[in-house]
C-alpha cells in the first residue's frame, strides 16, 4: 500500500511538472508597434558661415524651436510633418536672413534637407575714403576693403577721367558681401551654368543722383600676376548693377573688359554713378550619378546595427544615428591649375566660386539623432543608414598666354541617405532591407 502511494505521488509530481512546462511553451511573445517604423520625423540641418568661415553661436529659429550653431557653424532641427518651413538666421553684426525650405510630401522617413547659408554685414560706406572730383583732373577712388574681405577679394578702384563727372561730386566706394543660401540635394546630371561675383563694389555719390558725363571704369585686379599671363576668360563674365533706388532693379551692363591685368566694368555716359556693382564669372557644373558610399554611424559603428530581443516581453531601445554631411575636394584647384600649367594664384578665386555654389567651405560634419525603437518579444531589429554622394565637376574658362583653356575641379558632396530597416521574428529574419 505504501509502495502504491509512493508511485502515485511520483506520477502526480510528473504531471504537475509537465503542466508547468507546457505553460511556458505556450507563453506568447509581446508584439508592439515600432515607432522607428510608425512615427514620422524629418530633419532640417546645415551650416552658417560668413566670408571668413564658419559662424559659431549664430541663432537659427524654426517655428517655436531655436538653436545656436556649434564650433563648425552647424545647426539641426527635427520636424514631424512634410511641407514648407521658414528658417530664420541671425548673428551679431550681421543682417538677418530668412529662407524657405520644403520637405516633399512623399519624402522618405528621416529625410534630411540641408540648407547652408552665408550671412553678411550691411553695407557701411563710412569705411570708405571719399574723393572729390576736381576740374580738368583725373580722379581715382580706391575701393575700401571691409573686414569681410578675404584672400579672394581683389583690389579695386573707380577710375574717373577728367570731365567724366561734374566738378565737386564726392565719390566713395567699398567692397561688400552678399548673403547666400544654398539647398544641398541630389542634382541633375545635365550640364548647368553657375555664376558668382568676382567681387562686389558699392559706390555712393554726393549728390546722390550724379551722372557720368563720360564713361567711368571700375577696375578689379586679376589674382594672378601680369607675368603669369593668365586670367578668367571675359567671354564668360558679365557686369551687373543693382540700383540703390527703392526698385532695387538689377541691370546687366554687358561685357567685361580686360586691361593692364584688371577686369573692367564700365559705367556708361549718362548713367547714375551711385549703385551696387559686380562682375560675375560663369562656370559649368555637371554632377555624376548619385551613389551609396559607406554607412553613417549607428550606435558608434559604421555598419548596420543588429539588436536582438530573445525575451518574450517587448523592449525599448535608443539608436544613436550620425548623418554625414558636407563636401570635400577630389581634386584641388591648386593641383588642377598646376597640371594645366596655370598660375596657382587663381586657386583662391576658384575656391570662392565653388564654395558659393555649395553654400559652405569644404569639410564634413555630422548631424546627431537619437531614434526611439521598440522590439517585440523574440524579434531582431536591423537598422542601417548609408550615405548618398555625388561627384560634381566644376569647369572654369581661362585665357592662358593668349589661348583659351578649361580646367575642371572635382568635389564629392554628401546629398542624402539610403536607409536599411527590418524588425521581424528571429526565426523568420533573413537580413536587412533597403527602404
HELIX and SHEET records of a PDB file:
HELIX    1   1 UNK A    2  UNK A   25  1                                  24    
HELIX    2   2 UNK A   35  UNK A   38  1                                   4    
HELIX    3   3 UNK A  125  UNK A  127  5                                   3    
HELIX    4   4 UNK A  226  UNK A  228  5                                   3    
HELIX    5   5 UNK A  234  UNK A  236  5                                   3    
HELIX    6   6 UNK A  333  UNK A  339  1                                   7    
HELIX    7   7 UNK A  344  UNK A  346  5                                   3    
HELIX    8   8 UNK A  347  UNK A  358  1                                  12    
SHEET    1   A 3 UNK A  53  UNK A  54  0                                        
SHEET    2   A 3 UNK A  42  UNK A  50 -1                                        
SHEET    3   A 3 UNK A  74  UNK A  79 -1                                        
SHEET    1   B 4 UNK A  53  UNK A  54  0                                        
SHEET    2   B 4 UNK A  42  UNK A  50 -1                                        
SHEET    3   B 4 UNK A 112  UNK A 118  1                                        
SHEET    4   B 4 UNK A 180  UNK A 184 -1                                        
SHEET    1   C 4 UNK A  65  UNK A  68  0                                        
SHEET    2   C 4 UNK A  59  UNK A  62 -1                                        
SHEET    3   C 4 UNK A  83  UNK A  90 -1                                        
SHEET    4   C 4 UNK A  97  UNK A 103 -1                                        
SHEET    1   D 6 UNK A 131  UNK A 132  0                                        
SHEET    2   D 6 UNK A 170  UNK A 175 -1                                        
SHEET    3   D 6 UNK A 192  UNK A 206 -1                                        
SHEET    4   D 6 UNK A 275  UNK A 287 -1                                        
SHEET    5   D 6 UNK A 237  UNK A 242 -1                                        
SHEET    6   D 6 UNK A 250  UNK A 255 -1                                        
SHEET    1   E 6 UNK A 131  UNK A 132  0                                        
SHEET    2   E 6 UNK A 170  UNK A 175 -1                                        
SHEET    3   E 6 UNK A 192  UNK A 206 -1                                        
SHEET    4   E 6 UNK A 275  UNK A 287 -1                                        
SHEET    5   E 6 UNK A 379  UNK A 400 -1                                        
SHEET    6   E 6 UNK A 230  UNK A 232 -1                                        
SHEET    1   F 6 UNK A 131  UNK A 132  0                                        
SHEET    2   F 6 UNK A 170  UNK A 175 -1                                        
SHEET    3   F 6 UNK A 192  UNK A 206 -1                                        
SHEET    4   F 6 UNK A 275  UNK A 287 -1                                        
SHEET    5   F 6 UNK A 379  UNK A 400 -1                                        
SHEET    6   F 6 UNK A 291  UNK A 295 -1                                        
SHEET    1   G 6 UNK A 131  UNK A 132  0                                        
SHEET    2   G 6 UNK A 170  UNK A 175 -1                                        
SHEET    3   G 6 UNK A 192  UNK A 206 -1                                        
SHEET    4   G 6 UNK A 275  UNK A 287 -1                                        
SHEET    5   G 6 UNK A 379  UNK A 400 -1                                        
SHEET    6   G 6 UNK A 305  UNK A 309 -1                                        
SHEET    1   H 8 UNK A 131  UNK A 132  0                                        
SHEET    2   H 8 UNK A 170  UNK A 175 -1                                        
SHEET    3   H 8 UNK A 192  UNK A 206 -1                                        
SHEET    4   H 8 UNK A 275  UNK A 287 -1                                        
SHEET    5   H 8 UNK A 379  UNK A 400 -1                                        
SHEET    6   H 8 UNK A 403  UNK A 425 -1                                        
SHEET    7   H 8 UNK A 315  UNK A 329 -1                                        
SHEET    8   H 8 UNK A 297  UNK A 298 -1                                        
SHEET    1   I 8 UNK A 131  UNK A 132  0                                        
SHEET    2   I 8 UNK A 170  UNK A 175 -1                                        
SHEET    3   I 8 UNK A 192  UNK A 206 -1                                        
SHEET    4   I 8 UNK A 275  UNK A 287 -1                                        
SHEET    5   I 8 UNK A 379  UNK A 400 -1                                        
SHEET    6   I 8 UNK A 403  UNK A 425 -1                                        
SHEET    7   I 8 UNK A 315  UNK A 329 -1                                        
SHEET    8   I 8 UNK A 363  UNK A 375 -1                                        
SHEET    1   J 5 UNK A 139  UNK A 142  0                                        
SHEET    2   J 5 UNK A 156  UNK A 160 -1                                        
SHEET    3   J 5 UNK A 216  UNK A 221 -1                                        
SHEET    4   J 5 UNK A 262  UNK A 267 -1                                        
SHEET    5   J 5 UNK A 257  UNK A 259 -1                                        
END                                                                             
